[in-house]
Amino acid sequence: MKTIKSMLLVAAIAFSSVLAANTNPNDAEPATTTESNVITQEVGKLLKNPSFLVDDDITANVTLTINKNNEIVVLSVDSEDESLEDYIKARLNYNELPSTVKSGEITFIVPVRLQAELD
């Protein structure tokens, strides 16, 4: 009898946890996804046409946030190429976004790839 009661309790707990789980992650934070898309597009626009020759593909992860004036603030650039880090910071820091982003204390990680220029 104890075994049956234990099994019913386990089944009830498992069933209730499945019902409580959110299976659609887009419903949890729809504004954050939209804000991320706006930020990614703006970063792409600002980093077009580098002022230096790109021989090989270069990648970096840029960690940034948005301040109260709706401006991009670069927190860090994860790259081995120091000239790329300087270029990204110079192009992105304190550029205003075209639409208002209510990010608060959220940090965004944007992957950046500069492709090699063909002759």
Secondary structure, DSSP 4 states (H G I P E B T S, - for coil): -HHHHHHHHHHHHHHHHHHHS---HHHH-HHHHHHHHHHHHHHHHHTSS-SS---S-EEEEEEEEE-TTSBEEEEEEE-S-HHHHHHHHHHHTTPBPSS----TT-EEEEEEEEPPPP-
